[in-house]
Amino acid sequence: MEKITDNSYSAGTPQRILLTGGAGFIGSHTAVTLLERGYDVVLLDNFSNSSRDVPGRIERITGKPCPCEEADLLDVVATSAVFEKYAEAGGFSAVIHFAGFKAVGESVEKPVEYYGNNLTGTIHLIEAMRTHDVKRLIFSSSATVYRQDNPVPYSEDFPLGATNPYGWTKVMIERILTDTAAADPEWSVALLRYFNPIGAHESGLIGESPQGIPNNLLPYVAKVAVGELPEVRIFGDDYDTPDGTGVRDYIHVMDLAEGHLLAMEYCGEGMTGAFAWNLGTGVGTSVMEIIAAYGRACGKELPYSVQPRRAGDLASVYASTELAERELGFKAKRGIDEMCRDSWRWAQAKV
Ligand code: UD1
């Protein structure tokens, strides 16, 4: 008997995918990838950390409609209303759940807000999905769920743990979703553990827009390159790494978007249960190498100074990519120079 898959191009009518936090950095790039592959998308966003311009920009890039529902997952009625609105037109085939607070330092200062927002929002989403019989969920997790004493490269079966409330919300949501899938065999859940997503869409129309002074390296370097900040602060040059600066696994956001598509299709092919996959490149790059690569991208040497280590940082973090490659056929294609070039194009467009 022929295997029937419900992928959009094989089924005739496009599947509709709901993206919570869809106007944010990773959500917006994933929306582009889905639309380009023939899926319909609906974004759900409260715009607490994203811009109302984004859906229109996605439409400009793809030439396809990108409806966006302004709603907060904490609001049960509003969340449910989004599912009801689309129910008659066939509803959603899957949900990709990006919405959540994500600043590590802020989570230490406001733990209750972080647990309240990230966990409660997810539970409301699961309840709305259950009510509307949508049981395929792709979750934005993070490499931060791996306990700090794990050796590199990080493999999906390593022990989990976190060092801050933000990280714990990811560990806890993974648990909630795993238990949900165990209790109801119709659920299919992907837990995508991102390493360090950077870059931007090559059009320069969408990218990352952190509010205030960025905490993460790449947005900070971008602000130095455009002249908004005076110099890059390197947090420690005495780590046990080739040049003494911290090593991370940076992945282009468009490669990451592809990973979501592949995970969503895998989960739609009759695979039920909860699956964790790393989304990284498997390649480590140091802070010094990033500063040099960004300098090449923007055509000038970037000033920097060496500062003390940042509390909670590790010397070296990178992914084992073997499982995602074997099960999903996922392999990141873009290198550091392309990531910096696309980040620089977006940074300039914003000035
Ligand atoms: C951080 C979070 C992680 C979160 C991720 C989201 C911490 C400890 N970890 O990861 O939980 O999932 O962001 O993207 O906050 N660096 C500098 N100067 C800077 C900023 C960073 O030298 O101004 C260095 C850091 O020491 C590190 C590397 O750059 O070696 C990357 O830092 P960052 O971009 O903040 O990412 P992570 O710390 O890997």
Boltz pocket constraint, residues with backbone or C-beta under 6 A from the ligand:
constraints:
  - pocket:
      binder: B
      contacts: [[A, 102], [A, 104], [A, 105], [A, 142], [A, 143], [A, 144], [A, 167], [A, 194], [A, 195], [A, 196], [A, 197], [A, 214], [A, 215], [A, 216], [A, 217], [A, 218], [A, 220], [A, 232], [A, 233], [A, 234], [A, 235], [A, 236], [A, 245], [A, 246], [A, 247], [A, 248], [A, 287], [A, 310], [A, 311], [A, 312], [A, 313], [A, 314], [A, 315]]
      max_distance: 6.0
